[in-house]
């Protein structure tokens, strides 16, 4: 379709001529209610001059029907009774625009989700509800006014929050397209959780061999400004013109002077738990997280440093890089788009007392097991029991710890990776110790990815890993620090009491602990599970409801590495497409101030969640920044003098809907 050169002029005085189009939606609507009767009912409503039905209004034929009626001058307002506006409102607005009609003279009645789907066994009730929705949509359509979109320029640069495997892939893709990228990571190194893994399933590739070259590529890319040990502290502005404040935390080591020689580490008298090794090994107060860290310069942990001055001595640090008086720096940047790739946290099983984590030394999490298996981990890839540092002869894994748990404190969702990483770790240990006994207690094995089912089958058949379907009721420790497990084999319907040397909890993935802070900074939504919510799960899986902000990787929900990388590339593509336009349209659903009614009380300014309202000190009235305003309506409902009006949702329009909802309008036979 191409946009019509002829523009249909509609003003406040133009008599409404409404066309109502009822969609069958296959049998989703037509299988529950009589769409022909709905069409006839629509014709009885005021100012409705035309009504049609079609099997799929969203199809080309359906759209062309609407377009032809507009171009023929039969109608100057459109109501489509079909599915959710979230799905197809943009589709039908575009039809209006292409036909020369202002796209905001369109209204949608959701009779699928709100009528037929929720009343499939009550056709009569569904029909009455569908009538109500059509009647209310027509009521609003009668009061609609033409609106015009605004266009704003887009800054050709992107902020990416989080430098794990998803954030790095998004950054490299955008940088190669010529866009400036600010890659912010709050820890001293990039790489994320993937840098902690030993191997990846199902191919058993070395994780470090995959991610380390990617980390180096990021550091070398001239279009990427790498901001490690930094945090985003403020975000203002709107799509295409975000103004971001980034705090660069003090390293207390001059990052340009430091050569990464490591001479300062050995003389440091302070040892603390190593976060990268999940507490399984110590590190010094001056440190790099792991040998392949990028950047490779050192950082001082000032919370634990005693400032003894040893590392600053000339015979220890020849480049004189130690800076005990280092201060935070604040960097302000302007970007057109933002990608959230903040990753995830592992579930903390401490509250699950029945599993003994935190009480028994030989109960560990799968992520601690990952570090024990790692060739550059605390035991150089030779796992041992924490209690006596001896290689275990038997290990049991428990699946779904913290996932698929409907009790308080648990997560209802499946974390998607636990079945495969437990199988991978069990196989790795059997490769090192073929004589050992390895058990995996599971509810269901979810091997959904490419090659995953074969990987699982091979683990059982070729490596002798024992899969036991059942839940563990409790565990306790014997005198030798062995773990005694009491469970039930639900396939055999028999109780089990099993003694193993080490017990591994396959914990799930959770949203980052500070996800709420990030959501507040960026004005994006989170779903029930705590992860950032996409605009549409199928059609817009990398977009958020805040224009210009995208999500990638596990920040959106649990997924494996291939899916995280695929989504990262999708987010980069979406951000690139937006920036390539040079400008972006902003919908005119913003609030407008009626100057003669505004009393200057500033109530709206204090309540606005998007900081879109300023105050004109000369005129003593509120002023709305239309680019920042998201049309939430908070200011409209709060204004004591009625000076705030929201486009497309005015009091007249909403009152018309309410009046038609509670009172049947007179039958006017097509409005005549």
N, C-alpha and C positions, 0 to 999 in steps of 0.2 A: 504494500500500500504506500501511496505517496500523499503528502499533505496537500489538501485542496487550496488553490490560490484564492478561492472565493471565501470571504469571511462573513459569517452570519452575525449581524448586529443585534444584540439583545440588551435592552436597558431596563431600568426599574419599571417603566411604563409599558413595556412589551407584554402583551397578554401571553401567559404560559400555554404552550401546546405540548403536552407531555405524551411521550411514547413509552409504553410499558412492554417489556420483553421478558416472557416467562420461559425459563430454561427447563427442559426435561432432566438434564444431567444424566442421561441414560435412564436407569431406573432409580437412581438415588433420590430424585424428586418425583418423577412421574409414576414410579412404582408404589408410592405411598399416597399421593394426593392427585386429584383430577386437575391437571394443568389447563385443560380446556375451560373448565369452570372458573379457574383462577383468572384466565385471560378475559373471560366475559365479566367477571367481577371487577377487574381493573378498569374496564370500559365504563363502569358505572360511577367511577370516582370523579370528582371535580377536576376540570381542565385536562382530563385524559382524552385525547383525540384519536388515539391509535393503540392497539394492543395486539401482540403477536406471540406465538409460542414456537419453539424450535428444540430439536433434540439436544444440540450442543451450541449454545449461543457463543461460546468462546472460540468455536471453529471459524475458519475463514468465511464459510457461508453465513454463519450467524452474524459475524462482524459486518460483512458486506450488506446484510439486510438492514442493520441499523444505519450504516453509512448512506445507503441509498435513500432511506426515508428522510434523513437529515438534508441531504443534497437536493431532494425534491421539494424541500420547504414544508414538509408535512408536520414536522415537530421542531421545537427549539429547546426541549429538555428531554433527558433520557433517564428512565428507571429500568434497571435490569434486576429481575428476581431470579437469583441463582444461588451461587455458593458464597464463600467468605470474601469480603472486600480485600482481605489480606492476600488472597490468592489472585483475584482477577480485576480489582478496581483499576490498577494501572492499564490493563488491557483495554478496557472499555473507555477509559478517559482518552487513550490514544486514538481510538476510533472516532470519538467526537472531534478531537483536534484535527485529524486527517480530513474529516468531512467539512471543516470550516467552522464548527461550533466550539465555543469556549469549553475547554475540557472540564471546568468546574461546574458546569450545568448538568452534572451527572450525579445520580444517587443509586446506591445498590441496596437491594433487600436480600438479606441472607436467609433464604427459606430452606436451605439444605441443612446446615449445622443447627439452626435455631428452630426448625420445624420438623422436617421429615426424618432426619437422622435420630433425633431424640424422641420421636413418637412413631417409630416404625410399626408398632402394633396398635396404633390408635389413629387410623386414617382421618376420622372425623375431627379429632382434636388437632391433628397436624394441619388439616385444611383451615381450621379457624385461626390457628397461629399464623399460617402463611398469609391469610387475608389481612391480619393485623400488621404484619411486616410490610406488605405491599401498600396498605393504606397509609402507614407512617412514612414510608419512602416517598410516596406521592405528595404527602403533606409538606415534607421538606423541599421536594423538588419545585413546588409552586413558589417557594420563597427564595430559591437560590439566585445569586447574583454572579455575573462574570467576575473572575479574578485573574490576575496576571502573575506569572512566576517571576522571580527575581533571578538575575544571573550574577554570580560572583567569580572572580578569578581564582585559580587554584595554584598554590605554591608547588613547584615541582620537586618536592622533597618529602621524605617519609620518616617518621619516628617509629622504631620497633622496640617494644618493651619486652625484654627477655632474650637471652642469647644462647638458648639451647639449640637442639637440632632443627626445630621449626623456625625459630627466629633467625638463625644463621642462613638457612636456605632462602627465606623470604628476602633477607638483606642482599645476598649475592645476586638473586634474580633481578631485583630492582636496580642494584648498582650496575649490572651489566647492560641494563636498558638506558643507562645514563642519568639516573636519578640520584640525588644526594640522599644518603641514608644515615640517620643517627641511631646507632645500635646501643641500647642502654642495658647493662647487666649489673645487678646489685652486688654480686659477689666479685672477688678479685680476678676471676677468670671466666672465659666463655666455655661453652661445651655442655652445660646443664647436666642432667642426670645420665645422659648417654655416656658421658666421660667416665662414669663410675662403673659401667658394665664391662664384663670380661668378654663375653661373646653374645651374638645376636641369633635369635631363632628365626626360621628353622634351618638356616644355612650354616649356622655355627661359625660365621665370620667373626674375626677379631673386631670388637667394637672400637678400640683405640685406633686400629688401622683404617677404619672408615672415617671416624670423626676428627682425628688429629690433622690430616691434610685439609679438611674443611675449615678447621679453626685457623690454620695458617693462611688459607685463601682469604678468609674474612679480614685478617690482620693486614694483608698485603693490598687489598682492594682499595684503590685511591678514592672511590666514591663513597666508601664507608668510613664514617667517623666513629671509632670504637670507644665507648664510654663505659669501662668496667668500674666496679666499686662505686656505682652511681645510682641514684634513684630519681624518678620523676616526682616532683613535689607540688607542681601546679600545672593545670592545663586550662587555658582560656581560649576564646574564639569559637570558630565554627568550621564546617567542612570547607576545605581549601585554604583555610587561614587559621590554623591552630597555633597559639602562642604557648610554648612549653618552657617551664623552668625545670632545670635538671641540677640536682645537687651532686657534685663530685666529692665523695667522702675522702678525708685525708688518709693517705697511705703511710704517712710519717717516713716515707722513703722517696727521695726524688726519682720519679719514674724515668726521667731522661738520663740522669747520671748513673743510675743502677745498671750494672752489667749482668746481673743475675748469676754471679759467680758462686754464691752460696757460702762464702767465707764467714759470714756473720752468724750462720745457723748454729754451728757446733759450740761456739763459746757462750751462746745465750743460756742463762741458768734457769729459764722458766719453761716448763713443759705443761701443756694442757691437752685436752682431748681434741683429736683431729676430726673436724666436721665431715671432711671428704671421706674419711675412713669409718664414719658412723660410730665413732667412739672406740673402735677396735685397736687403735694405735694412737700414740701421742704425736704432737707437733710442738715446735718451739713458738715463742711469742712473736718472733720474726719468721715469716714463712712464705712459701708459695703452696697452693693447695695440693698440687700433684706434679710430677716431673715434666709432663708435656703441657703444662698450663700456658695459655696465651691470654694476655701478655706474660712474659716470663720474669718480670721484675718482682721484687719482694714487697711485702706489706707487714707492718707491725700491728699486732693486736693490742691496742692501747688499753683495753679493759683488763688484760692480764700482764702487760709489760710493767716492770718495776722501775724502769728508766735508770738502770744501773750504769748505762753509758758504755758498756763493753763493746756493743756493735758499732758505736760511733768512733771508737779509737782508730787513729790512722793506720795502725798495724793490722787492724781487722777489716775496715772498709777503706780501701785505697782510693776509690773515687769520691769519698766524702759525701755519700748520698743520704745519710741519716738526717731527718728533719723532725726533731721532737716538737717543734713549734708549728707544725703543719696545721692548716685550717681548712675547713670545707670551702669549696668554690661553687659559685652558682653560675650556670650557663643558661642563657635564654636563646631559644631557637624558634624559628617559624617554619611550620611544615604544613603540607596540604593534606596528608593522610596519616593515620596511625594504625599500626598492627599490634595487637595484644598477643604475645607469645610467652606468657609468664609461667607456663608449665604446671607442675603439680607437687604435692607433698605426699610422702607415704603415710598410710594410716598408722596411727600409734596404737598398738594393741594392749598397752598397759592397763586400761580399764577392764579388759576381759580377764578377770582374775582367774578363771577356770583354766587358762592356758599357761599360767605361771611366768609370763614374760615380766622381767624386772625382778623376779624373786629367785628364779632358778638360773644359774649362769649358763646352762647348756640349752636354754630356750632362746633362740635368736630369730630375727626377721629374715625374710628372703633377701632383702637388700644388704644386710650384713653378710649373709652367705655369699652374695655376689662379690663382695670385696674380699672374702676369704678365698674365693676361687680365682680372683684376678692375678695375673702374672706379675703385676706391679702393686699388688695389695699388701696388707700388713704381714702376710705369711708367704708371699711370693707364689700364690697359687696352690699351696698345699694346706687345705683346710684342717683345722684342729679344733678340739673342744676348748672353749674358753676356761673351763674349770681346771684342766690339767695340761693343756697344750698337746694332747695326744690325738692322733688321727682317729676319728670315730669309725667303728666297725658296722654300725647301723644308724640310719637316719630316717626320720619320718617327717614328711611335709603335710601340712594341713592347709587346704584350699579355702578360699572365700572368707578370709579373716578380715572383718570389717566391710565386706561386700555382700550383697544379697542378704542383708541382715535387716529385718523389719523391726527389730527391737530398738529401744531408745539408745542413741549413741552410735548405732550402726548406719551403714549406707545401703539404700535399697537397690542401687544399680549394680550391674556386673562391671568389674574393672577391665575386662577384656584381655588382659595380658597375663594374668596370674597362672592359668592352666599351662600356658606354653612356657613361661619362665621357670616354673617349678619342674616341668619335664626337662627343660634344658639343663638346669642345675643338677637334677638327679642323674641325667646322662653324663654330664661332665664328671661328677664324682665317681660314677661307675667306671668311666674310662681310666681314672687314676687308681681306683681301688676295685677291680673286678670282683673280688671276694666279698665285698661289703653287701649288706642288705639295705635296700632303699624302698620305702613305702610312701605312697601318696594317697592321703585320705581326701575324698572329693564328694561333692554333691552331684555335679554333672561336669563332664569334660567338654569345654567349649572350644573346639578347634575349627574356627570359622574361616581362617585366612588361607591364602594359597600355599599349599604344601604343609599346612598345619596338621591335617588328619594323618598324613603319611608320617610326619614327624612323631606324632603321638603313638601310632601303631608300631613304628620302629623301636621306640623307647621300651615298649612292653615286650616285643618279640625278640629283639636283638640284644637288648641290654639287661633284660630280666628285672625291670622295675615293676614293683608290685602295686597295682592300683586297687584301692579298697573303697568301695562306695559306702559312705557313711559319715556321720558326724562324731566328733570326739566330745564326750561328756565332761571329762576332767583329766587332769594330769597331775602327777606329784613326783617328787624326787626321792630316790633311795639313798642309802648310805654312801654309795660310790658316785653320787651325783648323776646317775643314769635317770632317764625320764621314763616313768611308767604311765602308759596311756590306757585309759578305759574308754571304749567306743563300742559301736554296733556296726556290723556289716549288714547293711540294709538289703543287699542282694541275697545273701544267704540267710538273713534274719537270725543271726547268731551274735551274741556278745563277744567282744574281743578285749583281752588284756595283753598289752604288748610293751616290752621294755626295749628302749633304744638308747644309744649313746648321745644322740643330739636330736633336738626337735626344732623344726624350721616352720615359722608361720608365714604363709604366703599372703602378705598384706596387700590390700588394694590401693588404688590411687585416689587422692582427695584433691579438691580445689586448694590452691595456695591459702595459707593462713591469713594473708593480707589481701585476699581477693576483694573483700568488701571495700577496702580503702581504694583500690584501683578502680573499682566500679563507680565509686563516688567521685573520684577525680575526673573520670572520663564520661560520666553520665551514661553508662551502659547498664544493661540489665543482667541479672543472674537468674539461672533456672533453679528449680527446686533442689537439685543436687549440689548447688553451690558453684557450678562452673558458669562461665559467661554464656549468655544466651544468644543464639543466632537469630537473624531476622526471619528466616524460614528454614525449617529442617531439611527441605529438599531443593527448593529453588534458590535460596540464598544462604547456603550453609557456612559461608565465611564472613558474611556481613553482620553487623549489629544493627539495632534499630536507630542508632545514632549515625547519621550520614557521615561518611568519610572515615569511620573507625571499623576495623576488621579484626577477626580473631583467627588464630592458627594453632595447630597442635593440641595438646592435652588441655590447654586453657579453656577449650570449648567442651571437652568431655574426654573420658578415657579412650585411648587408642594406642595401637602399636606404632613402631617407628615408620614403616612405609606409609601408613595412613596419615601420620603427623606430617611427614614430608610432603605428601600429596596436598594436604590442606594448606600447608605453608606456601606452596607454589600457587595454589588457588587464591590465597589472600594477596600474594604479591601481584598476581595477574589482575585482580579486582582493583587494587590500589593503583596499579600502572594505568589501567583503562580510565580510571577517574582523572588521574593527573594528565594523561595524554589529551584530554578534551580541552585543557587550558582554562575552561570555565565550567561551572556547574549550576544547574537550576535549583532554586530553593522554593519549595511549595509555599503558597501564600496563606498558610493556616496560622499566621501570627496574630497577636493581639494588636489592637489599634487604640490609641488614647483620644477620647473626645475632649479636646482642650477646654471647651467652655464648661465642662462638668467636673474636671479634675480639681480637687481641693488642695493638692500638694501634700497629702498626709504621709506619703511614702510607704503605705502598708504593702502595696504591690512589690515595691523594691526589696523589702525585707523578706518577702515570702518566695520570690522567684527562684526556683531550683536551678535555673540555667544562667543566672546573673545577666539576664537579657534586658533589664530595666535600669536606665540611668535617670538622673534628675536634672532638669534644666533650672539652674539657680536663678537665671534672669526671669524666666516666665513663671517659675515656681510650679512646674507641672512635670509629670512623669513622661519619659521618652523611651519607647520600645525599640531595641535593636532587632529589626526583623530577621536578620541573618542568624542571630543567636536564639531567638524565640522558637520553641518547639511546639507551641500551640497546646500546652497542657491544660490551660484554662484556670490555673490557680489564681492568677491576678483578677480574672473576671469575676470569679465567685467571691473574692475577698474585698473587692472595691466597694467602700461604703456609699459612694456617690454615683455608682453606675457609670463611671467614665471609661471603663474598659470594655471593649467589644472584640470578640474573637472572630476573625474571618471564617466563613463557612459553618460556624456554629453560633450564630447570633441568637439573642433572646427570642426574636420573632420566629426564627427557624425552629428552635427547640420547643417553644410554646406551641407552635403549630403541630409538631409531632405529638406532643402530650395531648392536645385537644382531640386530635384524630384518633389517638390510641384509646381514649376513654369514652369517646362518643362517636357513633357511626354518622358519617356525613350524609346529607341527603343525596338520593340518587339523581344524577343530572344527565344521564345518557350522553356520555362523551363530553360533558362540560357545557352542553348547549341548554 
